Structures are given as structure tokens and as C-alpha cells.
Amino acid sequence: MDIETDLVVIGGGMAGLVAGSVAAEAGLDVVLLRKGHGATAQSSGAIDIIGYVPGATAYLMNPVEGLHALSAMCPFHPYSALGRSQEGVPSDPGRVVSRVHSSVQWLKDKSSGSCGALKGDLEENIQAVSLLGTSKPTCLIQETMWNDTPPSHDSVILFAGLRGLPDFNPSSAVKAFMANRPYGEEGPRKAVSCILDVSSSGKPFNLSQIEIAQFVDHDAGLSALANSIGGQVLKTGADYVAVPPILGVERARENRRQLEEMTGATVFELTAFPPSVPGLRLQTSLEAVFRKADGRLLAGHEATEVRQAGDLVQVIAARAPRRTIEIRSTAVVLASGKFLAGGLVGDERGVRESLMGLPIVDSDLIPTGDSRPQRLTGVIPLSPEGHPLFGVGLAFDSSFHPVAADGSPIAQNLFAAGSVLAGYNYAVEKSGLGVALATGFAAGANAAAYVKGVQ
Ligand SMILES: Cc1cc2nc3c(=O)[nH]c(=O)nc-3n(C[C@H](O)[C@H](O)[C@H](O)COP(=O)(O)OP(=O)(O)OC[C@H]3O[C@@H](n4cnc5c(N)ncnc54)[C@H](O)[C@@H]3O)c2cc1C
């Protein structure tokens, strides 16, 4: 055997890194296998807990209310599982809120490094403004996307695009922003747009946000951006400057501070689409938390087989470009994500869990194996419930064991977390990183308790 350990975590997104960190902090030796980046690194980096509940037409101001509603309306939702002390009892909404709150507080306490502090709390959703000038409800945002004082009614906000960056049209964003007024009627009296010139990066067209952010991490890039913003602030009288998320991959927080000092305006980042700088910052910040807890991260290692004896999983085989390894582990957390990360695969034969062939159900816990794949892959025009494919995943019990059709755990020492789980549609609800955080937190703690119990 190449490695003997207490816990193997399969997957290095939000769910796996949180589960691994929590278990390592509890004293376990943890090995995390990550074949690549999944949805966490592609996300906007804004952590949604819950933005909409089924049937509601308006977004939720208060995620706590959303968690209460979900635990009553959606018994199979991963958040609802957090509210059950044992199988078969109804979910207790107070317990759901308390456990989600613990995971949010844990993450806020740990966050630093590339994504800085996380702002926001469970009692009130933030309206994060996007590159489109629209807004979406989210719970936690990185500090470079946050304004301590939202734009007041006598202020001017400048939407600043960058020459060579095709992802952002600031004049369209201004129109949507003024129509949408995410800061309410008290928001800024005027919104204007401009294009900044930081073309000294040497490649004046088809730039990506990541390329610009990397350039801004260097002194030359930061001063080019500061000069350009400074000129526009003088010209427009802007108090606030909204930019795409390009304030830096490594040093965003410090870069923002310097930009504000040099220009006299409040500078903040809009939420954006993949490839996402804040998503990358969140990913590296979570990896730093895991390493700080003495977790062993094996990047570029794909789990290829999990061997089970009786009701225990025992050996995990993994391959990397230059080696294959076998790991004997007391417990395993499967946090391999959904379709983008490869935890689930879908084709003409239907949807499968890619590593162990675990049973897959839809969001009503109906096994998908028997249904025709077209039911899950067909076109559904603008359904308010979203596409059923998003709700597909592993069935699980209140300890986050994946379960078989009869509800019994697949293995006593196997836990699952994050988007590989069934029962929720993150795209419609706005709950993606929140479910990954809360279930990763629970699965990591359950795995730690299991390992300590058998040692
Ligand atoms: C484009 C996009 C934008 C989004 N934006 C937001 C947003 O703004 N806010 C929000 O809250 N949510 C957002 N979401 C949803 C959110 O990103 C996901 O729900 C969440 O990141 C899932 O985390 P996870 O850890 O479960 O999975 P992932 O982050 O996908 O991680 C899965 C990990 O498993 C690894 N893996 C898979 N199979 C194996 C294997 N066999 N061996 C080793 N490793 C393996 C992958 O390489 C990856 O590291 C977005 C999703 C997408 C796709």
C-alpha cells in the first residue's frame, strides 16, 4: 500500500476542501485527491446560500427564512437533511439554520489570503451587481466586491470596461443598472460608463479577465489601471467605480486599497461569468485553509477505483500523469461534483455516478436508472423549476452516507457532500456554494466522528 490514512476526500472543490479541512482540524490525517478544478473555480466566487424558494416569484431578502421554508417544503433537499437528528423524523428548521450558520461562520473565520475577508451574513442577502448591470441575491462576497457604504442618492457610479476585454459592455450595464436599481431608489443619482486603457499589457485585444488580473498583480499593471481610473474619475466626478473582477488574482485586496488611495474613489468588482477570477481566488483560498490544517492535497490525482469489502470501503486507487497509487483509508468522503467536474456523467445510456457506479436519483428521490435518458436530457423551455437534470445525484441519509434504493448506507465509512448530491437545483434556487459548504462541513465532521469511534 502506498499511503495509509484516516480519511480520503475525493474532489477538491468547495465541498471536498471544507470536508477535508474540518476533518483535519479535528485531528485526522487527510489525503485529498483532486483531478482538476470543478465548478467552484468557475463560479462567480459569491457564495449563495438560498436566493429563491420553489413557487416564490421574488428573491429572498433573508436566507434564514428561505432555510425555514425549504425544510418544510423540500424534505429531500440537502439543507433539510441537516435538520434531521435521525432517519424518518421531520427536518427541524432551527437545526438547519444553526448548522448552516456554523458552516458560514467557520468559513468567514478562515477566509483570508487571495480572496480576503468574506462579507455578508445569513440574516440578509446582498444584492451583488453583475457585469450585465443586473443583480442577484447572494450571501457572502469577497471584500473587493463589497462596499462598506452602498452608493448614496447624491453619488455618481462609473461602470468601467477595459480596452481589449470583450466580456463586458459598460454602456449596456449602465442601462440595466438604472432600470434595475439594485441599491433601491436611494441608490446613485447617475451612472456613467467608460473604457479604461491598460493596454500596456502588450496584447490589446481578446484579453481575459484572468490575464488582466494577473497584470494588475504587478506594479506596472496596477499603476496603468490607477492612472486610467484616476483620469476617468476626474472627468466624470465618479464616487464609485465598478470594474469587472480584475483587481488581482493574488493581491486583489491590497491592489484595491492602493487604487482607492490613488484615485480617491471607491473601486469594487462586479460579479462575472467563467472563467472567473473570484472563483479562482475562492479555490486557492480554500486550498490554503486545507493545507494550513495539515491536509495533504494531491492535485492532478484522479480516483479511478474504490474497493469495498462488506459494508466498508477500504482501498482507493488513483492515477496521476506519472504514477498510480493505492491508498488504504478508514473513511472516504466523495465530493466529486456534478457534470462539469465529472462526478456525474450523462449520455445516451442515462446519468451515472462516474467512480463507483452508485445509484442515482432525481430530486424527488426517484431512481433515474429506469427512466429514459430523454426525460433528463430533453429541452424544457424556460421552466420556472429549472431543468430536472440539475436535481439529479446521489440519494443520502441524514449522516450524508450515500444510500441504496432501500435507504441503507452503501458503506458505513462512506460519506458524500456537495453537488454530487441529489435533491436541489442550485441554478434556480441560488444555493450552489452554500449547499457545498454546509454539506462538506457536515460530512467532514461525520467522517471525523466515525474515524475516532473506530480507532
Ligand atoms: C458556471 C457556474 C457558475 C456558478 N456560479 C455560482 C455562484 O456564483 N454562486 C454559487 O453559490 N454557486 C455557483 N455555482 C454552483 C457552484 O459552483 C457549485 O454548486 C459548487 O461549486 C459545487 O462544489 P463541489 O465541491 O460540490 O463541486 P466542484 O467544485 O465541481 O468540485 C468537484 C471536484 O471533484 C473533482 N473530481 C471529480 N471526479 C474526481 C475523481 N474521480 N478523482 C479526483 N477528483 C475528482 C474535480 O476535479 C473537482 O475538483 C456555479 C456553477 C457553475 C457551473
The ligand as a Gaussian input file, in Angstrom:
#p B3LYP/6-31G(d) Opt

LIG

0 1
 C      -20.518000      28.307000     -14.309000
 C      -21.015000      28.160000     -12.902000
 C      -21.207000      29.297000     -12.124000
 C      -21.662000      29.160000     -10.810000
 N      -21.803000      30.286000     -10.045000
 C      -22.149000      30.163000      -8.740000
 C      -22.203000      31.307000      -7.896000
 O      -21.967000      32.426000      -8.318000
 N      -22.526000      31.120000      -6.579000
 C      -22.797000      29.888000      -6.059000
 O      -23.078000      29.786000      -4.861000
 N      -22.752000      28.784000      -6.841000
 C      -22.420000      28.892000      -8.158000
 N      -22.368000      27.778000      -8.951000
 C      -22.606000      26.461000      -8.338000
 C      -21.390000      26.054000      -7.514000
 O      -20.210000      26.481000      -8.162000
 C      -21.336000      24.544000      -7.306000
 O      -22.594000      24.084000      -6.858000
 C      -20.263000      24.188000      -6.266000
 O      -19.031000      24.783000      -6.614000
 C      -20.101000      22.689000      -6.176000
 O      -18.987000      22.405000      -5.370000
 P      -18.463000      20.910000      -5.248000
 O      -17.301000      20.936000      -4.342000
 O      -19.597000      20.018000      -4.942000
 O      -18.007000      20.510000      -6.729000
 P      -16.835000      21.072000      -7.654000
 O      -16.416000      22.432000      -7.269000
 O      -17.304000      20.852000      -9.046000
 O      -15.609000      20.122000      -7.327000
 C      -15.581000      18.770000      -7.690000
 C      -14.156000      18.297000      -7.597000
 O      -14.118000      16.884000      -7.777000
 C      -13.000000      16.555000      -8.580000
 N      -13.201000      15.208000      -9.100000
 C      -14.256000      14.693000      -9.794000
 N      -14.056000      13.379000     -10.017000
 C      -12.864000      13.055000      -9.441000
 C      -12.100000      11.852000      -9.342000
 N      -12.529000      10.699000      -9.859000
 N      -10.901000      11.893000      -8.699000
 C      -10.433000      13.046000      -8.163000
 N      -11.114000      14.217000      -8.235000
 C      -12.312000      14.215000      -8.862000
 C      -12.967000      17.683000      -9.582000
 O      -11.730000      17.754000     -10.257000
 C      -13.208000      18.867000      -8.639000
 O      -12.008000      19.235000      -8.001000
 C      -21.937000      27.881000     -10.275000
 C      -21.752000      26.744000     -11.062000
 C      -21.293000      26.875000     -12.361000
 C      -21.099000      25.636000     -13.187000

